[in-house]
């Protein structure tokens, strides 16, 4: 399937990836986009929650992590169907980070790939699913968790990994998955687990 990039989609990518660059963002954006950092947060939160609330907290984290897995799997299916090439492999002058160094495609860069895995963004989907599930389970986090998928989505543009529409589509997938998992949990699963493990 040929993916036609709209003018606004390209303009927004250029603004974030090429124009609004700062030295501190060159350091921060790869960290925000790192899946390893998210897993460190999850593991630390799980350990802390288990210490405070016991096995019940493990059940909650299992549901949250399951939603992320479903979101990731869903984006993988769509990616293989759409086949959109990432900006770093299709747009001249795109900044990207490779082998720990920032680089830039030349002006005369010729795309080498005909099919890619840019649409939708799995990072955006996973972070949105994670944020929404945390907001469903932990009310005190509601004002703040939405900043996580927003930051992750921005980092994907900054790193030249995705177009804005890739990120938007990822957010939609993550939202749909989180709502679906929450409804299944609330109405079909929650009442069937033992009382001592029920959150």
Backbone as CSV, one residue per row, in Angstrom:
resi,resn,N_x,N_y,N_z,CA_x,CA_y,CA_z,C_x,C_y,C_z
1,UNK,0.839,-1.195,0.000,0.000,0.000,0.000,0.876,1.248,0.000
2,UNK,0.612,2.157,-0.910,1.373,3.404,-0.989,0.759,4.422,-0.030
3,UNK,1.581,4.981,0.843,1.112,5.949,1.831,1.465,7.348,1.337
4,UNK,0.460,8.163,1.078,0.674,9.532,0.601,0.769,10.468,1.799
5,UNK,1.925,11.079,1.977,2.141,11.994,3.098,1.553,13.360,2.768
6,UNK,0.676,13.827,3.624,0.032,15.121,3.423,1.011,16.262,3.725
7,UNK,0.815,17.437,3.077,1.730,18.569,3.291,1.886,18.957,4.764
8,UNK,0.792,18.986,5.503,0.870,19.386,6.913,1.663,18.371,7.722
9,UNK,1.561,17.112,7.320,2.279,16.035,8.003,3.786,16.232,7.836
10,UNK,4.190,16.545,6.633,5.603,16.774,6.339,6.109,18.050,7.003
11,UNK,5.302,19.112,6.972,5.718,20.383,7.556,5.950,20.260,9.062
12,UNK,5.048,19.577,9.725,5.189,19.411,11.174,6.414,18.572,11.508
13,UNK,6.674,17.538,10.693,7.878,16.732,10.889,9.128,17.593,10.761
14,UNK,9.184,18.416,9.717,10.348,19.270,9.473,10.552,20.255,10.614
15,UNK,9.452,20.817,11.124,9.552,21.773,12.231,10.187,21.118,13.459
16,UNK,9.681,19.947,13.826,10.170,19.268,15.029,11.560,18.685,14.827
17,UNK,11.776,18.025,13.685,13.023,17.298,13.462,14.173,18.174,12.992
18,UNK,13.873,19.233,12.250,14.951,20.005,11.627,15.089,21.436,12.143
19,UNK,13.983,22.044,12.537,14.029,23.464,12.900,14.152,23.688,14.408
20,UNK,13.292,23.024,15.184,13.252,23.269,16.639,14.220,22.357,17.392
21,UNK,15.467,22.407,17.024,16.470,21.551,17.652,17.263,22.331,18.703
22,UNK,17.518,21.674,19.825,18.297,22.246,20.913,19.275,21.192,21.413
23,UNK,20.395,21.640,21.928,21.405,20.697,22.438,20.854,19.813,23.554
24,UNK,20.059,20.416,24.441,19.523,19.635,25.552,18.494,18.625,25.076
25,UNK,17.759,18.969,23.998,16.800,18.020,23.440,17.514,16.841,22.781
26,UNK,18.695,17.103,22.237,19.486,16.017,21.644,19.840,14.955,22.687
27,UNK,19.902,15.366,23.940,20.213,14.436,25.030,18.943,13.804,25.599
28,UNK,17.919,14.643,25.800,16.698,14.193,26.475,15.819,13.315,25.585
29,UNK,15.652,13.667,24.316,14.721,12.951,23.458,15.045,11.461,23.277
30,UNK,16.312,11.085,23.092,16.598,9.640,23.014,16.248,8.899,24.302
31,UNK,16.395,9.573,25.452,16.044,8.941,26.723,14.541,8.726,26.835
32,UNK,13.768,9.748,26.465,12.312,9.650,26.528,11.804,8.561,25.589
33,UNK,12.473,8.404,24.457,12.053,7.434,23.453,12.543,6.017,23.754
34,UNK,13.338,5.876,24.786,13.925,4.576,25.096,12.922,3.651,25.779
35,UNK,12.708,2.483,25.192,11.824,1.492,25.807,12.417,0.995,27.119
36,UNK,13.742,0.989,27.197,14.414,0.533,28.413,14.049,1.420,29.600
37,UNK,13.954,2.738,29.380,13.606,3.651,30.457,12.195,3.371,30.968
38,UNK,11.262,3.117,30.041,9.888,2.818,30.444,9.831,1.548,31.282
39,UNK,10.618,0.550,30.894,10.614,-0.702,31.647,11.267,-0.542,33.014
40,UNK,12.247,0.331,33.118,12.842,0.624,34.427,11.786,1.243,35.341
41,UNK,10.988,2.152,34.779,9.915,2.791,35.547,8.885,1.752,35.991
42,UNK,8.518,0.859,35.071,7.531,-0.172,35.383,8.034,-1.105,36.477
43,UNK,9.272,-1.544,36.350,9.844,-2.456,37.344,9.960,-1.784,38.706
44,UNK,10.415,-0.534,38.709,10.549,0.194,39.973,9.183,0.413,40.617
45,UNK,8.186,0.787,39.798,6.835,1.007,40.324,6.233,-0.288,40.850
46,UNK,6.498,-1.395,40.139,5.979,-2.693,40.569,6.584,-3.108,41.905
47,UNK,7.885,-2.934,42.042,8.558,-3.286,43.290,8.037,-2.439,44.453
48,UNK,7.871,-1.149,44.201,7.370,-0.240,45.247,5.927,-0.576,45.617
49,UNK,5.104,-0.804,44.579,3.699,-1.118,44.817,3.513,-2.442,45.536
50,UNK,4.332,-3.406,45.189,4.250,-4.714,45.844,4.605,-4.609,47.323
51,UNK,5.587,-3.777,47.604,6.005,-3.577,48.999,4.895,-2.917,49.810
52,UNK,4.148,-1.998,49.173,3.113,-1.251,49.878,1.779,-1.988,49.940
53,UNK,1.401,-2.660,48.810,0.057,-3.240,48.720,0.032,-4.748,48.555
54,UNK,1.210,-5.353,48.377,1.256,-6.802,48.268,0.864,-7.327,46.890
55,UNK,0.439,-8.602,46.818,0.148,-9.263,45.536,-0.915,-8.572,44.687
56,UNK,-1.824,-7.829,45.328,-2.863,-7.131,44.576,-2.265,-6.183,43.543
57,UNK,-1.165,-5.570,43.911,-0.532,-4.622,43.002,0.052,-5.333,41.782
58,UNK,0.511,-6.562,41.975,1.044,-7.337,40.854,-0.039,-7.627,39.828
59,UNK,-1.259,-7.845,40.299,-2.379,-8.088,39.392,-2.639,-6.848,38.537
60,UNK,-2.615,-5.702,39.189,-2.814,-4.443,38.457,-1.743,-4.254,37.392
61,UNK,-0.498,-4.459,37.761,0.594,-4.276,36.807,0.511,-5.282,35.662
62,UNK,0.048,-6.481,35.955,-0.116,-7.484,34.910,-1.153,-7.033,33.883
63,UNK,-2.233,-6.443,34.357,-3.271,-5.930,33.451,-2.715,-4.778,32.609
64,UNK,-1.968,-3.881,33.248,-1.386,-2.738,32.544,-0.394,-3.200,31.481
65,UNK,0.489,-4.108,31.860,1.490,-4.617,30.919,0.830,-5.385,29.778
66,UNK,-0.257,-6.095,30.090,-0.989,-6.819,29.046,-1.547,-5.857,28.004
67,UNK,-2.046,-4.718,28.454,-2.581,-3.725,27.511,-1.484,-3.203,26.594
68,UNK,-0.281,-3.020,27.137,0.842,-2.580,26.314,1.206,-3.638,25.276
69,UNK,1.179,-4.907,25.696,1.493,-5.987,24.771,0.491,-6.070,23.642
70,UNK,-0.791,-5.895,23.969,-1.833,-5.930,22.941,-1.673,-4.752,21.986
71,UNK,-1.361,-3.574,22.533,-1.152,-2.391,21.695,0.020,-2.596,20.745
72,UNK,1.097,-3.159,21.268,2.280,-3.408,20.446,1.979,-4.420,19.342
73,UNK,1.272,-5.480,19.699,0.897,-6.505,18.718,-0.008,-5.924,17.631
74,UNK,-0.943,-5.086,18.046,-1.884,-4.473,17.097,-1.174,-3.576,16.097
75,UNK,-0.232,-2.772,16.588,0.497,-1.889,15.661,1.348,-2.708,14.696
76,UNK,1.875,-3.841,15.172,2.681,-4.702,14.305,1.886,-5.226,13.124
77,UNK,0.639,-5.590,13.384,-0.221,-6.082,12.302,-0.480,-4.981,11.274
78,UNK,-0.762,-3.782,11.778,-1.046,-2.663,10.869,0.203,-2.274,10.089
79,UNK,1.350,-2.251,10.761,2.604,-1.896,10.102,2.874,-2.785,8.889
80,UNK,2.674,-4.091,9.059,2.963,-5.028,7.972,2.016,-4.843,6.796
81,UNK,0.831,-4.309,7.067,-0.151,-4.073,6.009,0.120,-2.769,5.277
82,UNK,0.408,-1.711,6.051,0.602,-0.379,5.459,1.973,-0.259,4.794
83,UNK,3.027,-0.584,5.516,4.370,-0.552,4.955,4.951,0.824,4.717
84,UNK,4.542,1.808,5.494,5.068,3.166,5.308,6.534,3.246,5.723
85,UNK,7.333,3.932,4.925,8.765,4.069,5.201,8.985,5.208,6.201
86,UNK,9.872,4.992,7.140,10.165,5.987,8.167,10.798,7.245,7.548
87,UNK,10.621,8.408,8.199,11.238,9.644,7.702,12.747,9.529,7.512
88,UNK,13.411,8.868,8.459,14.863,8.738,8.386,15.295,8.011,7.119
89,UNK,14.418,7.206,6.560,14.732,6.452,5.350,14.042,6.981,4.103
90,UNK,13.377,8.148,4.243,12.642,8.656,3.086,12.702,10.163,2.877
91,UNK,13.111,10.911,3.903,13.079,12.377,3.807,14.486,12.963,3.884
92,UNK,14.919,13.707,2.857,16.237,14.364,2.895,16.343,15.339,4.065
93,UNK,17.537,15.521,4.576,17.871,16.441,5.658,17.320,16.026,7.022
94,UNK,16.771,14.845,7.118,16.259,14.360,8.401,17.411,14.067,9.362
95,UNK,17.267,14.579,10.591,18.231,14.260,11.645,17.868,12.915,12.257
96,UNK,18.866,12.140,12.597,18.638,10.861,13.253,19.860,10.505,14.089
97,UNK,19.654,9.581,15.000,20.735,9.162,15.898,21.070,7.702,15.636
98,UNK,22.333,7.461,15.389,22.782,6.103,15.102,24.162,5.881,15.705
99,UNK,24.327,4.738,16.346,25.591,4.407,17.017,26.000,5.477,18.020
100,UNK,24.996,6.067,18.692,25.270,7.061,19.724,25.616,8.443,19.210
101,UNK,25.493,8.675,17.900,25.852,9.980,17.318,24.709,10.513,16.460
102,UNK,24.535,11.833,16.528,23.544,12.479,15.679,24.102,12.628,14.266
103,UNK,23.272,12.290,13.291,23.647,12.409,11.889,22.500,13.053,11.119
104,UNK,22.767,13.346,9.845,21.725,13.975,9.033,21.798,13.474,7.598
105,UNK,20.646,13.179,7.054,20.604,12.754,5.667,20.987,13.925,4.762
106,UNK,21.727,13.667,3.679,22.105,14.748,2.764,20.902,15.253,1.964
107,UNK,21.060,16.423,1.372,19.979,17.019,0.591,19.609,16.156,-0.610
108,UNK,20.598,15.475,-1.172,20.342,14.630,-2.338,20.058,13.175,-1.956
109,UNK,19.638,12.962,-0.712,19.360,11.610,-0.236,18.267,10.939,-1.063
110,UNK,18.532,9.741,-1.503,17.573,8.961,-2.281,17.068,7.805,-1.421
111,UNK,15.746,7.728,-1.205,15.195,6.621,-0.410,15.585,5.268,-0.991
112,UNK,16.053,4.380,-0.116,16.493,3.065,-0.537,15.440,1.988,-0.276
113,UNK,14.480,2.302,0.588,13.465,1.316,0.946,12.129,1.639,0.285
114,UNK,11.441,0.600,-0.161,10.111,0.764,-0.740,9.026,0.440,0.280
115,UNK,9.396,-0.282,1.329,8.432,-0.647,2.362,9.103,-0.538,3.722
116,UNK,8.366,-0.022,4.696,8.915,0.144,6.038,7.894,-0.195,7.107
117,UNK,8.157,0.279,8.325,7.265,-0.015,9.451,7.022,1.230,10.299
118,UNK,6.720,2.332,9.613,6.559,3.603,10.303,5.158,3.819,10.868
119,UNK,4.142,3.307,10.177,2.748,3.603,10.542,2.023,2.358,11.025
120,UNK,1.470,2.429,12.235,1.509,3.493,13.244,2.693,3.309,14.195
121,UNK,2.913,4.301,15.036,4.024,4.247,15.989,3.694,3.331,17.160
122,UNK,4.483,2.286,17.332,4.290,1.380,18.470,4.645,2.077,19.783
123,UNK,5.659,2.931,19.758,6.030,3.679,20.961,4.848,4.533,21.437
124,UNK,4.191,5.213,20.489,3.053,6.058,20.839,1.902,5.219,21.377
125,UNK,1.641,4.080,20.742,0.550,3.201,21.175,0.813,2.631,22.561
126,UNK,2.023,2.132,22.774,2.361,1.520,24.059,2.322,2.527,25.205
127,UNK,2.884,3.710,24.960,2.915,4.724,26.015,1.514,5.234,26.333
128,UNK,0.654,5.338,25.299,-0.722,5.777,25.542,-1.501,4.716,26.308
129,UNK,-1.335,3.453,25.921,-2.009,2.371,26.642,-1.561,2.349,28.105
130,UNK,-0.263,2.476,28.338,0.283,2.485,29.685,-0.273,3.658,30.495
131,UNK,-0.262,4.850,29.898,-0.717,6.051,30.606,-2.198,5.955,30.964
132,UNK,-3.020,5.537,30.009,-4.459,5.466,30.272,-4.795,4.398,31.306
133,UNK,-4.131,3.259,31.232,-4.387,2.211,32.225,-3.982,2.672,33.624
134,UNK,-2.871,3.390,33.711,-2.464,3.944,35.008,-3.497,4.956,35.507
135,UNK,-4.058,5.735,34.586,-5.071,6.716,34.964,-6.358,6.025,35.416
136,UNK,-6.701,4.897,34.803,-7.886,4.143,35.204,-7.724,3.569,36.610
137,UNK,-6.543,3.024,36.885,-6.312,2.359,38.162,-5.939,3.323,39.298
138,UNK,-5.195,4.372,38.962,-4.676,5.270,39.997,-5.157,6.703,39.722
139,UNK,-6.209,7.101,40.400,-6.839,8.392,40.129,-5.905,9.579,40.364
140,UNK,-5.013,9.427,41.315,-4.108,10.538,41.623,-3.152,10.846,40.473
141,UNK,-2.967,9.895,39.581,-2.046,10.092,38.453,-2.723,10.740,37.249
142,UNK,-4.030,10.883,37.276,-4.765,11.338,36.096,-4.299,12.670,35.519
143,UNK,-3.977,13.663,36.343,-3.568,14.942,35.719,-2.199,14.877,35.034
144,UNK,-1.409,13.849,35.341,-0.016,13.858,34.912,0.349,12.823,33.862
145,UNK,-0.299,11.691,33.874,0.131,10.590,33.011,0.016,10.891,31.527
146,UNK,-0.885,11.791,31.146,-1.064,12.091,29.715,0.189,12.719,29.115
147,UNK,1.038,13.305,29.964,2.262,13.912,29.452,3.252,12.868,28.929
148,UNK,3.146,11.629,29.417,4.055,10.578,28.962,3.891,10.283,27.473
149,UNK,2.684,9.931,26.984,2.560,9.675,25.550,2.820,10.910,24.684
150,UNK,2.514,12.085,25.209,2.798,13.313,24.449,4.303,13.480,24.261
151,UNK,5.059,13.260,25.335,6.516,13.387,25.268,7.123,12.313,24.375
152,UNK,6.629,11.082,24.504,7.139,9.990,23.675,6.845,10.254,22.208
153,UNK,5.629,10.710,21.910,5.272,11.017,20.523,6.162,12.095,19.929
154,UNK,6.411,13.143,20.699,7.290,14.221,20.232,8.696,13.690,19.973
155,UNK,9.168,12.815,20.859,10.522,12.282,20.702,10.664,11.462,19.419
156,UNK,9.580,10.802,19.002,9.649,9.990,17.786,9.804,10.859,16.546
157,UNK,9.221,12.051,16.573,9.403,13.009,15.469,10.820,13.579,15.521
158,UNK,11.248,13.930,16.711,12.568,14.537,16.895,13.674,13.596,16.427
159,UNK,13.463,12.309,16.646,14.464,11.307,16.267,14.349,10.866,14.804
160,UNK,13.383,11.395,14.095,13.221,11.040,12.690,12.670,9.648,12.457
161,UNK,12.042,9.075,13.489,11.534,7.712,13.386,10.115,7.637,12.832
162,UNK,9.346,8.727,13.026,7.944,8.701,12.611,7.475,10.051,12.096
163,UNK,6.437,10.001,11.272,5.699,11.186,10.861,4.639,11.473,11.929
164,UNK,4.126,12.711,11.980,3.079,13.029,12.953,1.866,12.101,12.873
165,UNK,1.445,11.743,11.657,0.282,10.861,11.538,0.573,9.457,12.070
166,UNK,1.823,9.045,12.044,2.196,7.756,12.652,1.934,7.798,14.154
167,UNK,2.324,8.913,14.758,2.165,9.084,16.202,0.683,9.181,16.562
168,UNK,-0.065,9.973,15.783,-1.505,10.111,16.041,-2.205,8.757,15.957
169,UNK,-1.863,7.991,14.937,-2.461,6.668,14.780,-2.076,5.759,15.946
170,UNK,-0.832,5.876,16.402,-0.395,5.086,17.554,-1.179,5.441,18.802
171,UNK,-1.418,6.740,19.000,-2.217,7.163,20.151,-3.633,6.605,20.082
172,UNK,-4.202,6.592,18.884,-5.561,6.056,18.707,-5.592,4.567,19.039
173,UNK,-4.613,3.823,18.528,-4.538,2.383,18.817,-4.393,2.153,20.322
174,UNK,-3.482,2.889,20.955,-3.268,2.741,22.387,-4.513,3.068,23.198
175,UNK,-5.242,4.097,22.775,-6.479,4.487,23.460,-7.538,3.399,23.344
176,UNK,-7.724,2.897,22.125,-8.722,1.841,21.897,-8.399,0.588,22.691
177,UNK,-7.129,0.219,22.708,-6.713,-0.974,23.449,-6.922,-0.775,24.947
178,UNK,-6.513,0.367,25.473,-6.639,0.618,26.909,-8.099,0.591,27.355
179,UNK,-8.957,1.235,26.598,-10.384,1.250,26.949,-10.963,-0.157,26.882
180,UNK,-10.587,-0.906,25.852,-11.092,-2.274,25.697,-10.634,-3.173,26.841
181,UNK,-9.342,-3.095,27.174,-8.807,-3.917,28.258,-9.453,-3.534,29.583
182,UNK,-9.641,-2.244,29.814,-10.261,-1.788,31.052,-11.695,-2.307,31.181
183,UNK,-12.463,-2.273,30.100,-13.840,-2.757,30.139,-13.896,-4.264,30.383
184,UNK,-12.995,-4.995,29.716,-12.936,-6.442,29.929,-12.570,-6.746,31.376
185,UNK,-11.584,-6.009,31.888,-11.156,-6.195,33.276,-12.293,-5.879,34.248
186,UNK,-12.945,-4.776,34.040,-13.954,-4.296,34.975,-15.206,-5.166,35.005
187,UNK,-15.626,-5.631,33.816,-16.910,-6.328,33.752,-16.815,-7.848,33.590
188,UNK,-15.656,-8.371,33.188,-15.560,-9.806,32.942,-14.547,-10.539,33.824
189,UNK,-13.467,-9.855,34.197,-12.375,-10.544,34.881,-12.299,-10.227,36.372
190,UNK,-12.454,-8.982,36.726,-12.208,-8.532,38.098,-12.944,-9.372,39.141
191,UNK,-14.209,-9.658,38.911,-15.018,-10.375,39.893,-14.749,-11.876,39.941
192,UNK,-13.901,-12.359,39.023,-13.629,-13.802,38.972,-12.311,-14.190,39.632
193,UNK,-11.539,-13.202,40.057,-10.282,-13.526,40.730,-10.512,-13.576,42.237
194,UNK,-9.668,-14.310,42.966,-9.857,-14.427,44.425,-9.863,-13.074,45.129
195,UNK,-10.647,-12.971,46.190,-10.785,-11.692,46.918,-9.442,-11.160,47.410
196,UNK,-8.548,-12.052,47.829,-7.277,-11.601,48.379,-6.355,-10.994,47.320
197,UNK,-6.649,-11.264,46.046,-5.847,-10.687,44.961,-6.567,-9.567,44.230
198,UNK,-7.826,-9.358,44.573,-8.617,-8.363,43.862,-8.270,-6.955,44.345
199,UNK,-7.886,-6.063,43.423,-7.541,-4.687,43.799,-8.748,-3.943,44.361
